[in-house]
Amino acid sequence: MVLSSVSPVAPPRARRPRRALLALCLCGVLVILAFLASLAIGPVTIAPGRIVEILAAALRGERPGGAALREAVIVLDVRLPRTLLGLLVGGGIALAGALTQGIFRNPLADPGLIGISNGAALAAAVWIVAGGHLAFYLPPALADAGLPLMAFCGALIATVALYAISTHEGRTSVVTMLFAGIAIAALGAAGTGLTVFVASDQQLRDFTFWSFGSLGGATWQKVAAALPFMVLLAVICSRLARALDALALGEAEAFHVGIDVQRAKWLAILGIAAGAGASVAVAGVIGFIGLVVPHLIRLMFGPGHRLLLPCAALLGGALLLGADVVARTIVSPAELPLGVVTAGFGAPFFLWLLLRRRAALMG
């Protein structure tokens, strides 16, 4: 009789692997669809089957000739680096957003909203204007990676400053964090404006389009420049999932379950700087991806960071590729700045989130 009263529903431990597999498969399918759409859609539309043939031939070291050469050049030399860069940047921004929300224990935290991206943008603007002089004092290897390194340093300084200002006696004030983020963003914007003021006409044109965010200047060199920072971010995230889950309960609770809280914080800060800095350096300032994606993952699959972080990387890349397809087709043959598209869906989401949490914030 006792056995017959037991519910046939599988225990939570048995359901978790299935849920994680479902989440990863769903995000993976979205990435594949966005990848193919990014390669297929443009001034010249190429069928997905033809894209698969071109990529398979490229993996075998073959290059088609005749009429097929034009399609191969479009896919391999123009759209493929742009697509891969979009995956790296979107995943990097989403992971940086997840780490920011985890370390500050606040769902409103986002590198683009609390000044971190502005710090990276200021450092990158300085390199754009004065990089030719600064590169003279650097080894050739560092000179080639000067822009992402400068953006990384700017994001790191902004993140450390924000954390130091908003945290007192181990507790982070949400209000202080938001106001400090506004101040840091304003300082970054003022410094960037001053840098632009002394820029040449060519530097000004380059910076203006870059400041709104775009994948239009994607090259294999930019992919190679961003890749080490994204690998560093991925390694850091793989080591922080358990710590971020524990920190969500509070720093004292995290310490009592064996988490080195200070080490976890500094690793998270390093990861945020790597993701936000490299993304700003190669694609400009792109907002709201780091805010929207972690929330979508939490709404769909729960708050556990062991699943949230890899899903955020996949969904962030897919979402940014989708936004890029819209940016380059909605006003074709012109190209809309990518930051405008992401703000178009990100800003309403942020307002909805504020209204949803209004009672908690006012309390």
Beta strands, then each sheet from edge to edge (+ up, - down):
strand 1: 167-168
strand 2: 171-172
sheet 1: 1+ 2-
end
